[in-house]
Amino acid sequence: MTAVWKIYYDYYFLVQLLIWLHFLTNVCQAWLPDSGSKLVNNLKQISSIKFTGNLTHPDYFIVLSQNEHSILLGGRNKVYNLSIYDFNERIQSRIEWPSSEDHSQLCILKGKTEDDCQNYIRILYKPVPGKLVMCGTNSYKPLCRRYVETLNGHYKIEDQFEGIGICPYNPDHNSTTVFSDNQLYSATVADFSGGDPIIYRYPQRTEQLDLKQLNAPNFVSSVPYGEHIYFFYRETAVEYMNCGKIIYSRVARVCKNDKGGPHPPRDRWTSFLKARLNCSVPGEYPFYFDEIQSTSEIINGSYGDSGIQNVIYSALTTPNNAIGGSAICVYKMNDIIGAFQGSFKHQESLNSNWLALSDSMVPKPRPGKCVSDSRLLPERNVNFIKTHSLMEEAVPVHFGQPILIRVSLQYRFTTLTVDPQVRTTDNEAFDILYIGTDDGRVLKVVNIPNGEAAKAVVISENDVLPREIPIKQIKLTSESGRIVVVSRDEVRLVALAHCKSISSCSECVDLQDPHCGWDAKQKACVPMNKVTTRRYIIQDIRQGDKSKCSWTPPTDKFQFGNPSSTREAEVPPNSDKDEDLYPSVNVEDVSDCGNDIDRCAVKQKIAGEPQTLHLIIVAACIGALIVGFLSGFFFSKRFRSSGPYHDAPFFEQHNHLERLNGNQTFSAPRPNKTVNLVLNVRSPTPPLKKDNLDVTKDLNIASDGTLQKIKKTYI
């Protein structure tokens, strides 16, 4: 009897092993990256210029304003004016604004540190030419100043005003502002503890401490579009009724001409609505990327069968305690507007589910719609919007799914920016994305729409900052392939044009980079912004078809009667010296570059194929499971009692087997084969009774791991 149960016990673990092996194999395959990186560059292979404002204290840098020549950088008690070409600071244009001694001391008395009790500049905008408005944290007492430009280009203080509701208290808080139609719209917190989130434009604001409107939000961005201002953020979902809590991504909007309600106080929005953003992998049980981290500006472009569309790109992630995943989703502005024209969500009572509200219960005019004067709205409309600000339908993702998914235990996406509609030789246009991560990487990605679908090709994965430093912002420059990368304590001007490092036509075409093309005349991979004619350029962004390299450029023809005159084809100038950053600037010292950035070659390695990575991970999963199973099997076998069971009542209910004849050994059967185990026992006198545990029958263990009875047949 002991041997029978031992066999059953061992086969039970074998079946469990096979089940878990099948499950984990599918999981590993499902969570592998959907796209490999064509180039991988480490920190020493990237050409960059670094700017650090304060070497001893945190700066909490943020790009406040930018044009084609300069960039205004907010930091600790200062605003830096940097040249966009070489990152040299224009010291004469620097604006210094420290906190007053009284504000600093009061901040310290409230329990904050010395680093907290500084003035970190967070907001800058120009209401009219020649004037400047700046706002800073001011030792946890937000303050704004107006400056006027003098004749010598300096700025003089005009006056100052309280910045509560406009600027955050904490420099690390997620806040956003947008200046539109001569009005400043902000999304931040309005109290010292950060417990009063607010979407504000003087004098209108969201309801105070109303979880149905804002529930612990982290604001990401804000953009004007039409007659509305749109805010993107993530917050704890009030409609989630299961145990625990969950965070959803949101888009909210208010009307630009909202003037408040009909009765005092008239400082509440009458047009505030919000909807969920859906970024998920489709399936019977969709997998969601619920936490939005960043968005682009609104991009106008051509996207497959959809034609010309206004879209916005967003970077979303899974929660911190979940599988580490990041995704890039695209949303059409028409779909966002459509979500706000749908049904409202309604909760009958505190413990009721949130359901769609019948249209017959929605007052007229429709709440949330922009009207000429909101102060003339009926009382019912104003009360309705306070309790029904959430829309029923989520905003669907364009193309039906994310264009890029990255699953990694090493990093998550933190920010992105888009170089829109870069033209190629065949007059197509593609968006190039620069995606920052929380471990100092920048991914250069091209979005390739195809019909109703799209795919993203990762051109390069670049270590721009040390691995422990998250990237907070990425900004474009006027020169293609160069970006500004912002972290908490340093800012870098980075060149991510990889054309010069490519030596063959097949590699250049396979890169699928709209910024690069193979010049068949010069036999070189050249940057497209340096090309004067595209006659000899070979590109294939959609497929990366290397066979196009077999094309040969046409030969020049001589004109009869004038042998010395040749119809010279226009050939792009050699762009080797123009592709990198300017040689007159000081570059961060690296082992193979020195300070001469013209001679600093960008070295890349071709990343491994995704299929190879898949096989390695699957093989590792299988090997780990087999080793774990064998270790557990022999460990349990070593310490399993060899004696009979001591549970006497169990055996009194069944017939006893006196002993087994011979030594019974067991070896694990091969999968998908049936193994018959015959047990020969002595026939006791009197004969054994027939019951449910008839060991005189043979045992059959099928391929599915179940224990069956079979009859013994002799031939």
C-alpha positions, 0 to 999 in steps of 0.5 A: 500500500505504501508503494502505491501511494508513493507512486501516486505522490510522485506522479502528482508532483510530475503533473504539477511540474508539467502544468507550471512549466506550460504556464510559465512558458506562456507567461515568459513568451507573453511578457517578452519585449515586442521589439528589439533595439537595433542599436545599443549605446553605453554612456561613453559612446554618447556625445553630450554636453553637461550643465550642472548649476549647483554642485553641492545642493539639489537643483530640481531642474525644469525647462521653463521656456525654449526657443530656437536659440536659447533655453530657460532653465529653472533651478534652485533660487535661479533661472539660467539662460543657456545657449541651445547650440553649446549649453554655454550660460549667458550669465548676464541674463541669469535671474536670481530669486532666493527666499527671504530670511523670514520665509526660510526660517518659518519653513524650517520651523514647520519641520522642513529641511534646509534644502526644502526651504529654498525657492525652486522656480517652477513656472515662467510665462510671458503675458505680453512682449517685454514682460515676464511672470515667474513663480517659485516654491519660496520655502513652502509658501508659493510666490509669483513675481512680475518682471519687465524687460529693460533696454539692456536686456535685463529684467527688473522686478515690477511687483509680486503676488501670492502663488497658492493654487498656481505653483506647487509647495514641493519642487518634486510635486507633479504639477502642470501649467499652460498659458492660453488666451492670456489666462494661466491654467494650473493643476497642482495642490493648494495647501502645505500638506498637499491634501487639496488638489486643484485645477485652477484659473483665477478665480475658478477652481475644482470643488475642495476635498471632493473625491468625485472630482479629484482623488489624490491626483498626480498631474502630468500635462495640460494642453489647449485644444479648441474651446477647452483646456485638457489636463492629463493625470492619474488618480485613485479611481472612485468607481473601483468597488473591489477590495483595495484601490487602483489608479486610473489614467484620466483626461479632464477638461474645462471650458476656456470661457467658464465664468462660474455658477449663477450664485456666489461663490462663483469660483467653481467650475461649471464645465469640469468633466473627466474620462478614463484613458484606456491603454491595454493589450486586447484580449478576453481579459485585457491587460492594462497600463493604468498609470500615465507618466507623460504626454506629448504635445498635440501632433497633426499628421497622417496615420494610415487609413485614418488620414490626417488626425490630431493625436497625442502620444502618452507613456503609461506604466504598470503599478510599482508593485506589479510586473514592470511594464511600460507602453506607448499609447496614441489617442485621437483628439476626436476620440477624446471629444467623443468620450465627453459627449457620451453617457455620464456615470452615476452612483445611486448610493454610497455602496452602489455600483457606478452605472451609466446614467439614462439620457432622460435624466440629463438636464438641458443644456447638456452639462459640461458644454461650453455656453456664452455665460455660465452664470446664467445656467439653471441651478439644476445644471450646476448641481448635476456637474458636481456629482456627475463629472465622470464619463461612462466611456473610456477613451479608446487607444488609437490603432487598437493597442499600444504601439510599443510595449517594454517589459523590464525589471530594470526600467520604466518609461518616465517621459517622452517627446515627439519629433513630428512628421519627419519626411523621407525620400518617398515623401512619407512622414513618420513621427520619431519619439524620444522616450526617457526611463527611470534609469537614465536611458533614452529610446529613439523610436519611429512610429510606422502606421500601416492601415488601421494598425501601427508598429514602433521600431526602436532605432536605438537604446542609449545610456544618457545618464548614469543608471541610477538617475531618472530622466524628468524631461526631454526637449527637442532642439532645432537640429534633428537628432539632438535633444535636451535631457533633464534630470534633477541635478543635471541637464545634457545636450545629447546627439542621437543622430547615428548616421556617421557610425554606420559603415554599410548600406545594408546597416543604414537601410536596416536602421529605419531611421528617418534622420539617416539615408544611404548616399549611393554617390558618396558611399556613406550613411548621411544625415538627411538634414545635411542633404542638398538633393535626395537623388542618390539617397536610399531609404526604406523606413517601413520594411528596412529592405536591404535589397534596395542597396543593389540600386546603382546611381545613374552615371553622368552624361557628357555633352557633345561639342564640349567635352570639358563640360559635364552635367554634374549631379548635385552631391551632398557635402561631406557632413562628418564635421557637421553631424556632432556637436559644436567643437568649440564647447567643452565636452564631458571627458570620456576615455575615447573622446577627450574634449574634441567632440568632432573626433568622438566616434559614436560606437554602437553594437547591433543588439541581439535578435528578439527571437534569440532572447525569447529562446534564452528566457524560455530555456532558462525558465524550463531549466530552473523548473526542472532543477527545482523539481528534481531537488524537491523530489530527492529531498522529499524522498530522502526524508519520507518515512519508509515504514507503513502508515500509522493511521490504523482506522484508515486501514481497518476500513480496507483490506490489508496487503501483507507485503509486496513481492520483490523490490518495487522500483519506480522511474518517471515515465516519458510524457505522452506514453501510458505506463502499466504498473503490475503489482503481484501480491500473495493471495491471502486466505480467505480471498480479498474482498472487493472494495474501492481500493482493489489492489489486485487490479493493475494500475494505469497512469495515463499521460495526463497524470491521472491514476486509472484501473486496468484489467490484467491480460495475459497473451 
